Amino acid sequence: MKPLRILYVVTTFPSVTETFIASQVADMIDRGHDCTLFAYNPGTDAVVHQLVSDYGLTQRAIVHFKNAKTRWGVFKGLVRFAIRHFFSLDYPVLFSLLLPTAQKAERRKLYWDMPVFLLRKRFDVIHCHFGFNGVKVARFKKAGLLNNSRCIVTFHGSDLTPSKVSEYRSLYADMFAHFEAFTVNTLYLKKILLQVAPYLESVSVLPVGFHPRYLEPYLHLPKMPHFTLVFCGRFIALKGPDRALILLSILKNQGFADMQLLMIGEGPLEAELRQQALDLGIASQIRWTGALSQEAVFDWMGRSHVFIYTGLEEPETGRAETQGLVIQEAQFLKLPVVVSTVGGVTYGLLKNESGFLIDSEDMVIFASAITELFNHPSLRDAMGEKGHAFVCEHYTASLLGNLLLAIYENRA
């Protein structure tokens, strides 16, 4: 099979919270395909995941210069882009844009927004992550400039907020008309997409996955001396980090004064959460790690006892977690998972076999599930084994890559 030339369009690269994109690209590189990334913003995280380094993904990325903070920054970025790609620019297209016509003025706006298309390289597949990035590519497609490229968009959740369904019908109209395929990570998100565009036919449910070899070194680590719950996610209301603290407080009041809570992540609520921990009298039982590399996250999780996800559905927007890849990663590491019954989370575990699904409003039942796991180590072990087998069968990058490649080649 001839290698595909694939362009991935993303918002920020690299991003510590979007490892699923890097995993997807890495799998395609393993298959021999020619992968390029185009990002609108450079990553600002101090942490870079090992997978990104191993595959040289930053060297494959073109980061737009137009979002620099100053005009001087934009100019310098433009010069760097021109120098880096001096021998690969499509000069006939570039010079044609200098013509003083109304049509060329519109074309100049398009290419200014996506200068990656000023390269001579032509892409067989253009895969946009997040609907709002797909909108930008759809403008090119509508103008007849990408007729030989198969265009695909993957929705992730923040781009399909339930309260904005009517807005999306107009925002995504060109994308729905001109793109060849659409993917979502769970049936939950597919239902929302079909509320926006019930006429769509080429919609595939394709979860995001992981590379097992990056988790395997952390499978058999010794557990921490105190029974440890682990929460991992952005500190935003949707993820319910405050509820994780409430859960620990309930458990402490039930006599589990030595139980520990590991809070992995960072976000705008961190200061409030730290104060909440003090107010609840549980600050000494919590370890705050900040943002970590993927490897450090796996190390902490591998040494913990139970993974928890205490997220909720936002009352104002109706938004909820659409998959939560970290829940599958925790199961790979043989942790039983105790998670809220919200959004697409429910599809990512075996109910009562690899973990417990709990009503997001009932923290007392959450605490009861934790207590049962605390009191029955054999149950933890059994759930851990079930979860490991489950995610190995359904969530590895290579398995999901087979399905994605079928979409790229129009075989799905």
DOKOL-28860 format. One record per residue (C-alpha): x, y, z; residue in one letter. Coordinates in nm, 3 decimals, decimal comma, padded with zeros to 5 digits. Layout:
! DOKOL-28860
REC     east    north       up  code
REC        X        Y        Z     A
...
//
This chain:
! DOKOL-28860
REC     east    north       up  code
REC   00,000   00,000   00,000     M
REC   00,130   00,345  -00,090     K
REC   00,210   00,559   00,217     P
REC  -00,039   00,836   00,281     L
REC   00,056   01,200   00,323     R
REC  -00,146   01,303   00,625     I
REC  -00,190   01,651   00,770     L
REC  -00,317   01,683   01,128     Y
REC  -00,469   02,022   01,211     V
REC  -00,472   02,096   01,584     V
REC  -00,510   02,397   01,809     T
REC  -00,195   02,369   02,021     T
REC   00,109   02,147   01,987     F
REC   00,253   01,992   02,188     P
REC  -00,016   01,985   02,455     S
REC   00,028   01,798   02,782     V
REC  -00,347   01,733   02,806     T
REC  -00,395   01,600   02,451     E
REC  -00,172   01,294   02,444     T
REC  -00,430   01,112   02,232     F
REC  -00,336   01,324   01,929     I
REC   00,033   01,241   01,965     A
REC  -00,052   00,872   02,009     S
REC  -00,261   00,874   01,694     Q
REC   00,010   01,040   01,487     V
REC   00,277   00,807   01,628     A
REC   00,075   00,504   01,524     D
REC   00,049   00,631   01,167     M
REC   00,424   00,694   01,160     I
REC   00,477   00,334   01,277     D
REC   00,275   00,226   00,974     R
REC   00,505   00,417   00,739     G
REC   00,281   00,713   00,661     H
REC   00,413   01,067   00,607     D
REC   00,265   01,277   00,888     C
REC   00,272   01,656   00,930     T
REC   00,110   01,860   01,207     L
REC  -00,018   02,215   01,173     F
REC  -00,095   02,397   01,501     A
REC  -00,234   02,743   01,560     Y
REC  -00,045   02,786   01,886     N
REC   00,283   02,657   02,028     P
REC   00,269   02,445   02,342     G
REC   00,345   02,640   02,659     T
REC   00,373   02,347   02,899     D
REC   00,709   02,290   03,062     A
REC   00,639   01,916   03,037     V
REC   00,686   01,727   02,710     V
REC   00,576   01,364   02,693     H
REC   00,832   01,099   02,602     Q
REC   00,625   00,983   02,306     L
REC   00,646   01,330   02,150     V
REC   01,026   01,321   02,180     S
REC   01,062   00,960   02,067     D
REC   00,879   01,027   01,741     Y
REC   01,026   01,373   01,680     G
REC   00,677   01,517   01,656     L
REC   00,782   01,875   01,723     T
REC   01,008   01,853   01,417     Q
REC   00,707   01,744   01,212     R
REC   00,496   02,035   01,336     A
REC   00,436   02,369   01,166     I
REC   00,317   02,624   01,422     V
REC   00,135   02,931   01,294     H
REC   00,299   03,266   01,354     F
REC  -00,012   03,487   01,339     K
REC  -00,103   03,437   01,706     N
REC   00,225   03,576   01,841     A
REC   00,168   03,833   02,114     K
REC   00,323   04,126   01,925     T
REC   00,346   04,243   01,565     R
REC   00,722   04,197   01,588     W
REC   00,661   03,840   01,700     G
REC   00,431   03,783   01,401     V
REC   00,692   03,925   01,164     F
REC   00,970   03,710   01,308     K
REC   00,748   03,402   01,285     G
REC   00,667   03,483   00,923     L
REC   01,037   03,516   00,840     V
REC   01,119   03,188   01,018     R
REC   00,840   03,012   00,825     F
REC   00,972   03,149   00,493     A
REC   01,331   03,047   00,569     I
REC   01,240   02,701   00,697     R
REC   01,026   02,626   00,393     H
REC   01,210   02,832   00,132     F
REC   01,270   02,535  -00,098     F
REC   00,927   02,378  -00,048     S
REC   00,695   02,675  -00,102     L
REC   00,454   02,669  -00,397     D
REC   00,577   02,989  -00,559     Y
REC   00,321   03,000  -00,843     P
REC   00,042   02,996  -00,584     V
REC   00,226   03,246  -00,366     L
REC   00,285   03,493  -00,652     F
REC  -00,071   03,455  -00,779     S
REC  -00,194   03,586  -00,445     L
REC  -00,024   03,918  -00,517     L
REC  -00,270   03,997  -00,797     L
REC  -00,494   04,293  -00,696     P
REC  -00,832   04,129  -00,749     T
REC  -01,122   04,073  -00,512     A
REC  -01,095   03,697  -00,557     Q
REC  -00,726   03,702  -00,470     K
REC  -00,800   03,913  -00,164     A
REC  -01,027   03,638  -00,038     E
REC  -00,766   03,376  -00,122     R
REC  -00,501   03,574   00,068     R
REC  -00,720   03,559   00,379     K
REC  -00,748   03,182   00,342     L
REC  -00,375   03,125   00,305     Y
REC  -00,292   03,371   00,583     W
REC  -00,507   03,160   00,813     D
REC  -00,349   02,831   00,699     M
REC  -00,005   02,892   00,545     P
REC   00,067   02,518   00,551     V
REC  -00,122   02,506   00,220     F
REC   00,140   02,733   00,062     L
REC   00,372   02,432   00,054     L
REC   00,407   02,229  -00,265     R
REC   00,330   01,918  -00,065     K
REC  -00,019   01,787  -00,132     R
REC  -00,197   01,586   00,136     F
REC  -00,401   01,274   00,073     D
REC  -00,575   01,309   00,409     V
REC  -00,641   01,618   00,621     I
REC  -00,749   01,522   00,971     H
REC  -00,875   01,808   01,186     C
REC  -00,900   01,767   01,560     H
REC  -01,187   01,973   01,705     F
REC  -01,470   02,113   01,499     G
REC  -01,351   02,473   01,503     F
REC  -01,029   02,368   01,324     N
REC  -01,235   02,180   01,070     G
REC  -01,423   02,500   00,990     V
REC  -01,100   02,659   00,868     K
REC  -01,014   02,371   00,637     V
REC  -01,374   02,363   00,510     A
REC  -01,324   02,714   00,369     R
REC  -01,045   02,579   00,148     F
REC  -01,254   02,280   00,051     K
REC  -01,548   02,504  -00,039     K
REC  -01,320   02,722  -00,254     A
REC  -01,218   02,414  -00,453     G
REC  -00,859   02,421  -00,332     L
REC  -00,844   02,076  -00,171     L
REC  -01,029   01,865  -00,423     N
REC  -00,781   01,577  -00,401     N
REC  -00,769   01,561  -00,021     S
REC  -00,999   01,350   00,195     R
REC  -01,102   01,570   00,486     C
REC  -01,197   01,432   00,826     I
REC  -01,282   01,598   01,155     V
REC  -01,277   01,449   01,503     T
REC  -01,500   01,606   01,765     F
REC  -01,387   01,584   02,126     H
REC  -01,658   01,751   02,334     G
REC  -01,562   02,114   02,391     S
REC  -01,663   02,162   02,026     D
REC  -02,007   02,004   02,078     L
REC  -02,144   02,170   02,390     T
REC  -02,512   02,069   02,419     P
REC  -02,631   02,422   02,494     S
REC  -02,486   02,546   02,163     K
REC  -02,646   02,295   01,927     V
REC  -02,832   02,562   01,728     S
REC  -02,515   02,771   01,689     E
REC  -02,321   02,474   01,553     Y
REC  -02,572   02,422   01,273     R
REC  -02,454   02,740   01,104     S
REC  -02,092   02,736   01,228     L
REC  -02,026   02,385   01,096     Y
REC  -02,250   02,401   00,787     A
REC  -01,966   02,419   00,531     D
REC  -01,776   02,145   00,710     M
REC  -02,080   01,916   00,706     F
REC  -02,126   01,989   00,335     A
REC  -01,767   01,938   00,220     H
REC  -01,594   01,693   00,457     F
REC  -01,591   01,323   00,379     E
REC  -01,597   01,175   00,731     A
REC  -01,659   01,260   01,096     F
REC  -01,548   01,080   01,411     T
REC  -01,648   01,101   01,776     V
REC  -01,506   00,914   02,073     N
REC  -01,829   00,770   02,219     T
REC  -02,195   00,715   02,137     L
REC  -02,272   00,993   02,383     Y
REC  -02,096   01,246   02,162     L
REC  -02,243   01,096   01,845     K
REC  -02,592   01,165   01,980     K
REC  -02,503   01,530   02,030     I
REC  -02,351   01,555   01,681     L
REC  -02,666   01,409   01,527     L
REC  -02,874   01,668   01,711     Q
REC  -02,672   01,927   01,523     V
REC  -02,680   01,747   01,186     A
REC  -02,918   01,449   01,183     P
REC  -02,857   01,397   00,811     Y
REC  -02,489   01,303   00,851     L
REC  -02,411   00,947   00,743     E
REC  -02,031   00,918   00,763     S
REC  -02,006   00,934   01,142     V
REC  -01,780   00,679   01,311     S
REC  -01,739   00,614   01,682     V
REC  -01,363   00,595   01,732     L
REC  -01,232   00,624   02,088     P
REC  -00,892   00,772   02,160     V
REC  -00,633   00,522   02,280     G
REC  -00,287   00,461   02,421     F
REC   00,043   00,293   02,332     H
REC   00,082  -00,001   02,575     P
REC   00,461   00,009   02,570     R
REC   00,454   00,348   02,743     Y
REC   00,246   00,205   03,029     L
REC   00,398  -00,140   03,068     E
REC   00,696  -00,030   03,283     P
REC   00,449   00,087   03,549     Y
REC   00,233  -00,225   03,567     L
REC   00,391  -00,398   03,864     H
REC   00,514  -00,117   04,088     L
REC   00,490  -00,157   04,466     P
REC   00,188   00,021   04,611     K
REC   00,221   00,320   04,840     M
REC   00,209   00,235   05,212     P
REC  -00,119   00,415   05,272     H
REC  -00,431   00,333   05,073     F
REC  -00,426   00,592   04,795     T
REC  -00,696   00,728   04,568     L
REC  -00,581   00,902   04,252     V
REC  -00,758   01,183   04,066     F
REC  -00,606   01,298   03,737     C
REC  -00,741   01,583   03,527     G
REC  -00,765   01,955   03,474     R
REC  -00,884   02,143   03,780     F
REC  -01,203   02,273   03,621     I
REC  -01,564   02,237   03,735     A
REC  -01,650   01,979   03,468     L
REC  -01,395   01,733   03,609     K
REC  -01,531   01,762   03,964     G
REC  -01,202   01,798   04,157     P
REC  -01,387   01,963   04,446     D
REC  -01,602   01,653   04,474     R
REC  -01,291   01,438   04,509     A
REC  -01,206   01,641   04,819     L
REC  -01,560   01,599   04,952     I
REC  -01,526   01,224   04,897     L
REC  -01,205   01,213   05,100     L
REC  -01,369   01,417   05,375     S
REC  -01,658   01,170   05,396     I
REC  -01,415   00,880   05,415     L
REC  -01,214   01,053   05,686     K
REC  -01,530   01,107   05,891     N
REC  -01,604   00,737   05,851     Q
REC  -01,272   00,653   06,014     G
REC  -01,030   00,639   05,721     F
REC  -00,795   00,903   05,858     A
REC  -00,488   00,750   05,691     D
REC  -00,634   00,732   05,343     M
REC  -00,449   00,949   05,091     Q
REC  -00,566   01,139   04,784     L
REC  -00,331   01,210   04,496     L
REC  -00,438   01,514   04,293     M
REC  -00,259   01,507   03,956     I
REC  -00,306   01,813   03,741     G
REC  -00,345   02,186   03,752     E
REC  -00,601   02,445   03,651     G
REC  -00,787   02,761   03,744     P
REC  -00,955   02,607   04,050     L
REC  -00,634   02,501   04,224     E
REC  -00,621   02,783   04,480     A
REC  -00,986   02,725   04,571     E
REC  -00,927   02,353   04,602     L
REC  -00,631   02,398   04,834     R
REC  -00,841   02,625   05,054     Q
REC  -01,126   02,373   05,045     Q
REC  -00,887   02,102   05,165     A
REC  -00,787   02,321   05,460     L
REC  -01,150   02,398   05,544     D
REC  -01,238   02,027   05,535     L
REC  -00,942   01,935   05,754     G
REC  -00,796   01,695   05,497     I
REC  -00,497   01,895   05,367     A
REC  -00,246   01,657   05,528     S
REC  -00,399   01,363   05,338     Q
REC  -00,357   01,519   04,993     I
REC  -00,056   01,532   04,765     R
REC  -00,067   01,793   04,486     W
REC   00,163   01,706   04,195     T
REC   00,098   01,981   03,943     G
REC   00,116   01,904   03,570     A
REC   00,328   01,597   03,498     L
REC   00,472   01,413   03,204     S
REC   00,278   01,111   03,089     Q
REC   00,547   00,888   03,237     E
REC   00,525   01,055   03,579     A
REC   00,145   01,022   03,574     V
REC   00,173   00,650   03,503     F
REC   00,428   00,611   03,781     D
REC   00,198   00,770   04,039     W
REC  -00,106   00,579   03,916     M
REC   00,080   00,250   03,914     G
REC   00,160   00,292   04,283     R
REC  -00,194   00,394   04,381     S
REC  -00,483   00,168   04,477     H
REC  -00,800   00,309   04,319     V
REC  -00,865   00,561   04,041     F
REC  -01,155   00,803   04,088     I
REC  -01,336   01,033   03,849     Y
REC  -01,587   01,258   04,024     T
REC  -01,694   01,469   03,726     G
REC  -02,041   01,602   03,659     L
REC  -02,261   01,751   03,392     E
REC  -02,234   02,128   03,385     E
REC  -02,582   02,264   03,463     P
REC  -02,533   02,579   03,251     E
REC  -02,411   02,408   02,933     T
REC  -02,507   02,041   02,967     G
REC  -02,145   01,952   02,893     R
REC  -01,988   01,638   03,042     A
REC  -01,676   01,427   02,993     E
REC  -01,702   01,251   02,658     T
REC  -01,455   00,965   02,719     Q
REC  -01,176   01,029   02,968     G
REC  -00,877   00,835   02,829     L
REC  -00,707   00,843   03,168     V
REC  -00,980   00,606   03,293     I
REC  -00,869   00,349   03,035     Q
REC  -00,503   00,409   03,119     E
REC  -00,579   00,347   03,487     A
REC  -00,743   00,017   03,395     Q
REC  -00,441  -00,084   03,191     F
REC  -00,239  -00,034   03,510     L
REC  -00,485  -00,269   03,683     K
REC  -00,648  -00,008   03,904     L
REC  -01,017  -00,053   03,981     P
REC  -01,197   00,265   03,876     V
REC  -01,482   00,440   04,056     V
REC  -01,635   00,701   03,828     V
REC  -01,938   00,922   03,784     S
REC  -02,218   00,812   03,554     T
REC  -02,189   01,113   03,324     V
REC  -02,143   01,173   02,954     G
REC  -01,942   00,915   02,765     G
REC  -01,756   00,788   03,071     V
REC  -02,002   00,502   03,103     T
REC  -01,871   00,336   02,785     Y
REC  -01,511   00,318   02,905     G
REC  -01,525   00,042   03,167     L
REC  -01,705  -00,280   03,254     L
REC  -01,970  -00,190   03,509     K
REC  -01,924  -00,380   03,836     N
REC  -01,643  -00,581   03,675     E
REC  -01,355  -00,339   03,622     S
REC  -01,501  -00,066   03,836     G
REC  -01,810   00,106   03,971     F
REC  -02,035   00,361   03,804     L
REC  -02,180   00,599   04,062     I
REC  -02,451   00,864   04,036     D
REC  -02,253   01,186   04,012     S
REC  -02,464   01,349   04,284     E
REC  -02,426   01,075   04,544     D
REC  -02,092   01,110   04,719     M
REC  -02,203   00,879   05,001     V
REC  -02,242   00,593   04,752     I
REC  -01,904   00,690   04,607     F
REC  -01,758   00,650   04,955     A
REC  -01,929   00,313   04,997     S
REC  -01,767   00,186   04,677     A
REC  -01,425   00,299   04,799     I
REC  -01,486   00,132   05,134     T
REC  -01,575  -00,196   04,965     E
REC  -01,252  -00,186   04,764     L
REC  -01,053  -00,095   05,073     F
REC  -01,195  -00,390   05,269     N
REC  -01,157  -00,645   04,989     H
REC  -00,810  -00,654   04,829     P
REC  -00,910  -00,959   04,627     S
REC  -01,192  -00,756   04,469     L
REC  -00,940  -00,486   04,375     R
REC  -00,718  -00,746   04,215     D
REC  -01,003  -00,906   04,022     A
REC  -01,132  -00,573   03,895     M
REC  -00,780  -00,471   03,800     G
REC  -00,733  -00,784   03,589     E
REC  -01,073  -00,741   03,421     K
REC  -01,000  -00,377   03,341     G
REC  -00,658  -00,454   03,198     H
REC  -00,797  -00,718   02,964     A
REC  -01,087  -00,492   02,862     F
REC  -00,877  -00,193   02,757     V
REC  -00,615  -00,411   02,585     C
REC  -00,896  -00,546   02,370     E
REC  -01,056  -00,212   02,286     H
REC  -00,828   00,091   02,340     Y
REC  -00,476   00,029   02,210     T
REC  -00,342   00,273   01,951     A
REC  -00,271  -00,003   01,700     S
REC  -00,624  -00,145   01,716     L
REC  -00,783   00,199   01,686     L
REC  -00,532   00,285   01,415     G
REC  -00,667   00,001   01,203     N
REC  -01,013   00,156   01,225     L
REC  -00,881   00,507   01,156     L
REC  -00,685   00,390   00,854     L
REC  -01,003   00,238   00,712     A
REC  -01,164   00,582   00,742     I
REC  -00,863   00,749   00,577     Y
REC  -00,883   00,501   00,288     E
REC  -01,263   00,522   00,266     N
REC  -01,307   00,157   00,366     R
REC  -01,507   00,217   00,684     A
//
